Amino acid sequence: MDGAFLGGATTTSPVIIRRVTPVVNTLFASNAQTVYNLGVMSATAIPPTIPRTLRRRAVLLVLGLLIAWLVPSDGYLGAARTDPILRSAIGGHGFQLAAWEVTALSRKAADLVVRPGADLSPQAQHDLVLQFFADVGRVDDLAGQIERIYADPQQADPAAAAAALQVELSARRASQEERRPAVERILEQQAAAILTEAGLTTRGVFFPPVRFQFTESPFYLIVSPRDRIAVAHGIYLDPALALARIEAIEGQIESRLDVAALIEGTGGFSSYPTMIIAYPGMDWVLSTISHEWGHLYLFFRPLGQRYFDSGDTRTLNETTVSILGDEIGQKLLARYYPEKLRPAAWPRPRSLRADWWDRRQERPAFDYGEFMRMTRLEVDQLLATGRVEEAETYMEAQRQILVSRGYVIRRLNQAFFAFHGSYAVGPAATDPIGGKLRALRARSGSLAEFIGQVAGITSTAELDAALAR
């Protein structure tokens, strides 16, 4: 997926933790069908006199709480492995997943009864979704105007100057909140239909159900060594964290540990239901919904269970679900919102879109993807020869060029590339894993065949062996 507004790569991260492996092996036995059976047993254990909707709510609650129980609230490190200096710098700003899950699951359980949007015709559903995304853009615009008014030192009374805008903003936000449950349910059903048609089922059963919520997803702290690009530590943080506090945390960590630190926003989060930020670009949102579902699908398979074994397994996971998300997202647009389809983005040969050759969208004068790729290659070369400070000076100079081109990148350092480089389909990617996975996808007869192959791969050696066959 391409989330240019977040730095050119989709900033999503699964909540699978390493200690999930023995639990999965014990609870879910030999295959994902057992997982489905567990859900069925949970439902059928409830007296049959209870309505089916209540039984479904119970299954949803069990699945969500199981994932919440398996995942610590301070990210995938776990409290016992978190460096005391990191914990000191973060303070009480860690993301509280369990608390979020309780609220989100109660809302989704209620939706099973209320079924928002079910009484609308297909055309009415289509129009509601389009209006929702149009208003997302208007809300963002209004919020930006108000922020600029308050930031203007020439404004003697910013509250009065922004009063009319604030009234409109409050009204639109209230309207969006009323429509949100119906829009979520419509998109969940549409995504499930496309995923099922694509063959992404478990012995004919579609699992897990697509469930997401438009919400602010957590920030993510990435810590990388200065002398190489790698995710040494990662912790999820409160999505309400102010920018001043973000920069204070980064500065404290870097000064005390001699590392590169970065706190990035995330476009999605693989909780259950998954978190998706409301963003005006429908193609990005639909791709992200599918991307995050892909992490949950792999959760019960070898590749997903090995997510945190190494940097390579992380890249294998992220790149696989990015390919899945891009394909399913485009099919969702083509089926339900064809007016929102756009020509494939550059670089064209790397796109899996059938219309990658379409010349209606010419190569841009400034190619962000190529710029970032060349920057990463130069940084790798400098670090490999021990010129750490020179590499950091170079990255800052490149960041300033990007800012002058309109790309708002707050920090460009080793942690930035460590995080975004995990998505080997993004602009900052130089990892050969991306090319290998794309080659395997091109050779596969379908997306389901590709995912079926990759789901059992747990190392780059196994990926090479799959390509050699």
C-alpha positions as CSV (number, residue, x, y, z in Angstrom):
1,M,0.0,0.0,0.0
2,D,1.1,3.5,-0.6
3,G,0.3,6.0,2.2
4,A,2.2,9.0,0.9
5,F,0.7,11.2,3.5
6,L,2.5,9.1,6.1
7,G,5.9,9.2,4.4
8,G,5.3,7.0,1.4
9,A,4.7,3.6,3.0
10,T,1.8,2.2,4.7
11,T,2.5,2.5,8.4
12,T,0.7,-0.5,9.8
13,S,1.9,-3.0,12.3
14,P,0.4,-6.2,13.5
15,V,-0.2,-6.9,17.2
16,I,1.1,-10.5,17.0
17,I,3.7,-11.1,19.7
18,R,6.3,-13.7,19.8
19,R,4.9,-15.5,22.8
20,V,1.8,-16.2,20.7
21,T,3.4,-19.1,19.0
22,P,3.2,-21.7,21.8
23,V,-0.3,-20.5,22.6
24,V,-1.4,-20.9,19.0
25,N,0.2,-24.3,18.7
26,T,-1.6,-25.4,21.9
27,L,-5.0,-23.8,21.3
28,F,-5.4,-24.1,17.6
29,A,-3.6,-27.4,16.9
30,S,-2.8,-28.3,13.4
31,N,-4.7,-25.9,11.2
32,A,-7.0,-22.9,11.0
33,Q,-10.1,-25.1,10.8
34,T,-9.6,-25.9,14.5
35,V,-9.7,-22.1,15.1
36,Y,-13.1,-22.0,13.5
37,N,-14.2,-25.0,15.5
38,L,-13.2,-23.2,18.6
39,G,-15.5,-20.3,17.7
40,V,-18.3,-22.7,16.9
41,M,-17.9,-24.4,20.2
42,S,-17.9,-21.1,22.0
43,A,-21.2,-20.3,20.3
44,T,-22.9,-23.7,20.6
45,A,-21.9,-23.9,24.3
46,I,-24.5,-21.1,24.9
47,P,-28.0,-22.5,25.4
48,P,-29.8,-22.8,22.1
49,T,-32.7,-20.7,23.4
50,I,-30.5,-17.6,23.1
51,P,-31.0,-15.8,19.8
52,R,-28.3,-16.4,17.1
53,T,-27.3,-12.7,17.1
54,L,-26.4,-13.0,20.8
55,R,-24.4,-16.2,20.1
56,R,-22.5,-14.3,17.3
57,R,-21.8,-11.4,19.7
58,A,-20.4,-14.0,22.2
59,V,-18.1,-15.4,19.5
60,L,-16.9,-11.9,18.5
61,L,-16.2,-11.0,22.2
62,V,-14.2,-14.2,22.7
63,L,-12.1,-13.6,19.6
64,G,-11.4,-10.0,20.4
65,L,-10.5,-10.6,24.0
66,L,-8.3,-13.5,23.0
67,I,-6.3,-11.2,20.8
68,A,-6.2,-8.5,23.5
69,W,-5.0,-11.1,26.1
70,L,-2.2,-12.2,23.8
71,V,-0.9,-8.7,23.2
72,P,0.7,-6.5,25.9
73,S,-0.4,-2.9,25.9
74,D,3.1,-1.5,25.6
75,G,3.8,-3.1,22.2
76,Y,5.4,-6.3,21.1
77,L,8.4,-6.1,23.4
78,G,6.6,-7.0,26.5
79,A,7.2,-5.3,29.8
80,A,9.9,-7.7,31.0
81,R,12.0,-7.0,27.8
82,T,11.6,-3.3,27.6
83,D,14.7,-1.3,28.3
84,P,14.3,0.8,31.5
85,I,15.4,3.9,29.7
86,L,12.7,3.5,27.1
87,R,10.1,3.0,29.7
88,S,11.4,6.1,31.6
89,A,11.2,8.2,28.4
90,I,7.7,7.0,27.5
91,G,6.3,7.5,31.0
92,G,2.6,6.8,31.1
93,H,2.1,7.3,27.4
94,G,2.0,3.6,26.3
95,F,-1.0,2.5,24.3
96,Q,-3.7,0.7,26.4
97,L,-5.0,-1.9,24.0
98,A,-7.2,-3.8,26.4
99,A,-9.2,-0.7,27.4
100,W,-9.7,0.1,23.7
101,E,-10.8,-3.4,22.9
102,V,-13.6,-3.4,25.5
103,T,-15.1,-0.3,24.0
104,A,-14.7,-1.4,20.4
105,L,-16.0,-4.9,20.9
106,S,-19.1,-3.5,22.7
107,R,-19.8,-1.3,19.7
108,K,-19.4,-4.1,17.2
109,A,-21.6,-6.4,19.3
110,A,-24.3,-3.8,19.3
111,D,-24.0,-3.4,15.5
112,L,-24.8,-7.1,15.1
113,V,-28.2,-6.4,16.6
114,V,-28.9,-3.0,15.1
115,R,-27.3,-3.8,11.7
116,P,-26.7,-0.2,10.7
117,G,-27.2,0.5,6.9
118,A,-28.9,-2.8,6.3
119,D,-32.1,-1.1,5.2
120,L,-30.4,0.9,2.5
121,S,-30.4,0.0,-1.2
122,P,-27.1,-0.7,-2.9
123,Q,-27.2,2.7,-4.5
124,A,-28.0,4.4,-1.2
125,Q,-25.1,2.5,0.5
126,H,-22.8,3.6,-2.3
127,D,-23.9,7.3,-1.9
128,L,-23.5,7.2,1.9
129,V,-20.0,5.9,1.7
130,L,-18.9,8.5,-0.9
131,Q,-20.5,11.3,1.1
132,F,-18.7,10.0,4.3
133,F,-15.3,10.2,2.6
134,A,-16.0,13.6,1.1
135,D,-16.8,14.9,4.5
136,V,-13.7,13.4,5.9
137,G,-11.8,15.6,3.6
138,R,-13.9,18.7,4.6
139,V,-13.3,17.9,8.3
140,D,-9.6,17.8,7.7
141,D,-9.7,21.0,5.8
142,L,-11.7,22.8,8.5
143,A,-9.4,21.6,11.3
144,G,-6.4,22.8,9.3
145,Q,-7.9,26.3,8.8
146,I,-8.7,26.6,12.5
147,E,-5.2,25.5,13.4
148,R,-3.7,28.1,11.1
149,I,-5.8,30.8,12.7
150,Y,-4.7,30.0,16.2
151,A,-1.1,29.8,15.0
152,D,-1.2,33.3,13.4
153,P,0.5,35.8,15.7
154,Q,-1.5,38.6,14.0
155,Q,-4.8,37.2,15.3
156,A,-5.9,39.2,18.3
157,D,-8.9,37.0,19.0
158,P,-8.5,33.6,17.3
159,A,-11.6,32.2,19.0
160,A,-13.8,34.8,17.4
161,A,-12.0,34.5,14.0
162,A,-12.5,30.7,14.0
163,A,-16.0,30.7,15.5
164,A,-17.9,30.0,12.3
165,L,-15.4,27.4,11.2
166,Q,-15.7,25.7,14.6
167,V,-19.5,25.5,14.4
168,E,-19.3,23.8,10.9
169,L,-16.5,21.5,12.1
170,S,-18.5,20.4,15.2
171,A,-21.7,19.8,13.0
172,R,-19.8,17.8,10.4
173,R,-18.0,15.7,13.1
174,A,-21.4,14.9,14.7
175,S,-22.8,13.9,11.3
176,Q,-19.8,11.7,10.6
177,E,-20.2,9.9,13.9
178,E,-23.8,9.2,13.1
179,R,-22.9,7.7,9.8
180,R,-19.8,5.9,10.9
181,P,-21.4,2.6,12.0
182,A,-23.3,2.2,8.8
183,V,-20.3,3.0,6.6
184,E,-18.1,0.6,8.6
185,R,-20.6,-2.2,8.2
186,I,-21.1,-1.6,4.5
187,L,-17.3,-1.7,3.8
188,E,-16.9,-4.8,6.0
189,Q,-19.5,-6.7,4.0
190,Q,-18.0,-5.5,0.7
191,A,-14.5,-6.4,1.7
192,A,-15.6,-9.9,2.9
193,A,-17.4,-10.5,-0.4
194,I,-14.2,-9.7,-2.4
195,L,-11.9,-11.7,-0.1
196,T,-14.3,-14.7,-0.3
197,E,-14.4,-14.5,-4.1
198,A,-10.6,-14.3,-4.1
199,G,-10.5,-17.7,-2.4
200,L,-9.1,-16.4,0.9
201,T,-11.0,-18.9,3.1
202,T,-10.1,-21.7,5.4
203,R,-11.5,-24.9,4.0
204,G,-14.3,-23.0,2.4
205,V,-15.1,-20.9,5.5
206,F,-14.4,-17.2,5.6
207,F,-12.4,-16.5,8.8
208,P,-11.8,-14.2,10.6
209,P,-14.7,-11.9,9.8
210,V,-13.8,-8.4,8.6
211,R,-14.3,-6.0,11.5
212,F,-12.7,-2.5,11.7
213,Q,-13.4,0.8,13.3
214,F,-12.6,4.3,12.1
215,T,-10.5,5.7,14.9
216,E,-7.1,7.2,15.7
217,S,-4.6,4.3,15.7
218,P,-1.6,4.4,18.1
219,F,1.7,6.1,17.5
220,Y,4.7,3.8,17.1
221,L,8.1,4.3,18.6
222,I,10.9,2.9,16.4
223,V,14.5,2.7,17.8
224,S,17.3,1.8,15.4
225,P,21.1,1.6,16.0
226,R,22.9,4.6,14.4
227,D,25.5,2.5,12.6
228,R,23.0,0.3,10.7
229,I,19.3,0.3,9.8
230,A,17.3,-2.1,11.9
231,V,14.3,-2.1,14.2
232,A,15.9,-2.7,17.6
233,H,12.9,-1.8,19.6
234,G,9.3,-0.8,18.9
235,I,6.6,0.3,21.3
236,Y,3.0,1.5,20.6
237,L,2.0,4.8,22.2
238,D,-1.1,6.8,23.0
239,P,-2.6,8.2,19.8
240,A,-3.4,11.5,21.6
241,L,0.3,12.2,22.2
242,A,1.1,15.9,21.5
243,L,3.9,16.8,19.1
244,A,6.0,18.5,21.8
245,R,5.9,15.3,23.9
246,I,6.7,13.2,20.9
247,E,9.9,15.2,20.2
248,A,10.8,15.2,23.9
249,I,10.6,11.4,24.0
250,E,12.7,11.0,20.9
251,G,15.3,13.4,22.2
252,Q,15.5,11.7,25.6
253,I,16.0,8.3,24.0
254,E,18.6,9.5,21.6
255,S,20.6,11.3,24.2
256,R,20.7,8.5,26.7
257,L,21.1,5.5,24.3
258,D,23.0,6.9,21.3
259,V,20.4,5.5,18.9
260,A,18.1,6.9,16.2
261,A,14.5,7.2,17.4
262,L,11.3,8.1,15.6
263,I,7.7,8.2,16.6
264,E,5.4,7.7,13.6
265,G,1.7,7.7,13.1
266,T,0.1,4.4,12.0
267,G,-2.5,4.1,9.4
268,G,-4.0,0.9,10.8
269,F,-3.5,-1.5,13.7
270,S,-4.2,-5.2,13.6
271,S,-6.3,-5.4,16.8
272,Y,-9.7,-7.0,16.5
273,P,-11.6,-5.1,15.3
274,T,-8.8,-3.5,13.4
275,M,-8.2,0.3,13.7
276,I,-8.3,2.3,10.6
277,I,-7.8,6.1,10.4
278,A,-10.5,8.0,8.5
279,Y,-8.6,9.4,5.5
280,P,-10.2,11.1,2.4
281,G,-8.4,8.7,-0.1
282,M,-10.8,5.8,-0.5
283,D,-8.2,3.7,-2.3
284,W,-5.8,3.9,0.6
285,V,-8.5,3.2,3.2
286,L,-9.8,0.1,1.3
287,S,-6.3,-1.2,0.8
288,T,-5.6,-0.7,4.5
289,I,-8.7,-2.5,5.6
290,S,-7.6,-5.5,3.5
291,H,-4.0,-5.1,4.7
292,E,-4.9,-5.3,8.3
293,W,-7.3,-8.2,7.7
294,G,-4.4,-10.0,6.1
295,H,-2.4,-9.8,9.3
296,L,-5.2,-11.5,11.2
297,Y,-5.5,-14.2,8.5
298,L,-1.8,-14.9,8.8
299,F,-2.0,-14.8,12.6
300,F,-3.1,-18.5,12.5
301,R,-0.4,-19.6,10.0
302,P,3.4,-20.1,10.2
303,L,4.4,-16.9,8.5
304,G,2.3,-14.7,10.9
305,Q,3.4,-16.7,14.0
306,R,7.1,-16.0,13.1
307,Y,6.5,-12.2,12.6
308,F,9.0,-11.2,15.3
309,D,11.7,-13.9,14.6
310,S,13.8,-11.5,12.6
311,G,13.8,-8.4,10.4
312,D,13.3,-10.7,7.4
313,T,10.2,-12.4,8.7
314,R,8.8,-9.0,9.6
315,T,9.4,-7.8,6.0
316,L,8.0,-11.1,4.6
317,N,4.8,-10.5,6.6
318,E,4.4,-6.8,5.8
319,T,5.2,-7.1,2.1
320,T,2.8,-10.1,1.7
321,V,-0.2,-8.3,3.3
322,S,0.7,-5.1,1.3
323,I,0.4,-7.1,-1.9
324,L,-2.9,-8.6,-0.7
325,G,-4.2,-5.2,0.4
326,D,-3.3,-3.5,-2.8
327,E,-5.0,-6.1,-4.9
328,I,-8.2,-6.5,-2.8
329,G,-8.4,-2.7,-2.4
330,Q,-8.4,-2.2,-6.1
331,K,-11.0,-4.9,-6.7
332,L,-13.2,-3.2,-4.0
333,L,-13.0,0.1,-5.9
334,A,-13.6,-1.5,-9.3
335,R,-16.7,-3.4,-8.0
336,Y,-18.3,-0.8,-5.8
337,Y,-16.8,2.6,-6.5
338,P,-15.4,2.5,-10.0
339,E,-15.5,6.3,-10.3
340,K,-12.7,6.4,-7.7
341,L,-10.3,4.3,-9.7
342,R,-7.1,6.0,-10.8
343,P,-4.3,4.9,-13.2
344,A,-1.6,2.8,-11.6
345,A,1.1,4.8,-9.8
346,W,4.7,4.9,-10.8
347,P,7.0,2.9,-10.9
348,R,4.8,1.1,-13.4
349,P,6.7,-2.2,-13.9
350,R,6.5,-2.9,-10.1
351,S,2.7,-2.5,-10.1
352,L,0.4,-5.6,-10.1
353,R,-2.4,-3.5,-11.7
354,A,-3.4,-4.8,-15.1
355,D,-3.3,-1.2,-16.5
356,W,0.3,-0.5,-15.3
357,W,1.1,0.5,-18.9
358,D,-1.6,3.2,-19.0
359,R,0.0,6.5,-20.1
360,R,-2.7,8.8,-19.0
361,Q,-0.7,9.5,-15.9
362,E,2.8,10.4,-17.0
363,R,5.9,10.1,-14.9
364,P,5.9,13.0,-12.4
365,A,8.7,15.7,-12.7
366,F,9.7,14.7,-9.1
367,D,9.5,11.0,-8.4
368,Y,9.3,10.6,-4.6
369,G,9.7,6.9,-4.7
370,E,12.9,7.0,-6.7
371,F,14.2,9.9,-4.6
372,M,13.7,7.8,-1.4
373,R,15.2,4.7,-2.9
374,M,18.3,6.5,-4.0
375,T,18.6,8.1,-0.6
376,R,18.3,4.8,1.1
377,L,21.0,3.3,-1.1
378,E,23.4,6.1,-0.3
379,V,22.7,5.9,3.4
380,D,23.4,2.2,3.4
381,Q,26.7,2.7,1.6
382,L,27.8,5.4,4.1
383,L,26.8,3.3,7.1
384,A,28.6,0.3,5.7
385,T,31.8,2.2,5.6
386,G,31.4,3.6,9.1
387,R,30.6,7.2,8.2
388,V,27.6,7.5,10.5
389,E,27.6,11.3,11.1
390,E,28.0,11.9,7.3
391,A,25.0,9.6,6.7
392,E,23.0,11.6,9.2
393,T,24.0,14.9,7.7
394,Y,23.1,13.6,4.3
395,M,19.6,12.4,5.5
396,E,18.8,15.8,6.9
397,A,19.8,17.5,3.7
398,Q,17.6,15.1,1.8
399,R,14.7,15.8,4.2
400,Q,15.0,19.5,3.6
401,I,14.7,18.9,-0.2
402,L,11.5,16.8,0.4
403,V,10.0,19.6,2.6
404,S,10.7,22.1,-0.2
405,R,8.8,19.8,-2.5
406,G,5.8,19.7,-0.2
407,Y,6.5,16.4,1.5
408,V,6.0,16.9,5.3
409,I,8.6,14.6,6.8
410,R,9.5,15.6,10.3
411,R,12.5,13.3,10.8
412,L,14.5,11.3,8.3
413,N,16.9,9.0,10.1
414,Q,17.9,5.4,10.5
415,A,14.6,4.6,12.4
416,F,12.6,6.0,9.5
417,F,14.1,3.7,7.0
418,A,14.0,0.8,9.5
419,F,10.3,1.1,9.8
420,H,9.2,2.0,6.3
421,G,11.8,-0.4,4.8
422,S,9.8,-3.3,6.4
423,Y,7.3,-2.8,3.6
424,A,9.4,-4.0,0.7
425,V,6.8,-2.6,-1.8
426,G,7.2,1.0,-0.6
427,P,9.3,3.9,-2.0
428,A,12.0,3.5,0.7
429,A,12.4,-0.2,0.1
430,T,15.6,-1.6,-1.2
431,D,15.2,-5.1,0.3
432,P,15.2,-7.8,-2.3
433,I,12.4,-9.6,-0.5
434,G,9.9,-7.3,-2.2
435,G,11.1,-8.2,-5.7
436,K,11.1,-11.9,-4.8
437,L,7.6,-11.8,-3.4
438,R,6.3,-9.9,-6.5
439,A,8.0,-12.4,-8.7
440,L,6.3,-15.2,-6.8
441,R,2.9,-13.4,-7.1
442,A,3.4,-13.0,-10.9
443,R,4.0,-16.7,-11.2
444,S,1.0,-17.7,-9.1
445,G,-2.3,-18.3,-10.8
446,S,-4.3,-16.3,-8.2
447,L,-3.9,-14.3,-5.1
448,A,-5.2,-17.2,-3.0
449,E,-2.5,-19.5,-4.5
450,F,0.1,-16.9,-3.7
451,I,-1.0,-16.3,-0.1
452,G,-1.3,-20.1,0.4
453,Q,2.3,-20.5,-0.7
454,V,3.7,-17.6,1.3
455,A,1.7,-18.4,4.5
456,G,3.9,-21.5,5.0
457,I,7.2,-19.6,4.4
458,T,9.1,-18.6,7.5
459,S,12.5,-17.5,6.0
460,T,14.1,-16.0,3.0
461,A,15.7,-19.4,2.3
462,E,12.3,-20.9,2.0
463,L,11.2,-18.1,-0.3
464,D,14.2,-18.7,-2.5
465,A,13.3,-22.4,-2.6
466,A,9.7,-21.6,-3.6
467,L,11.0,-19.4,-6.5
468,A,13.4,-22.1,-7.6
469,R,10.7,-24.7,-8.0
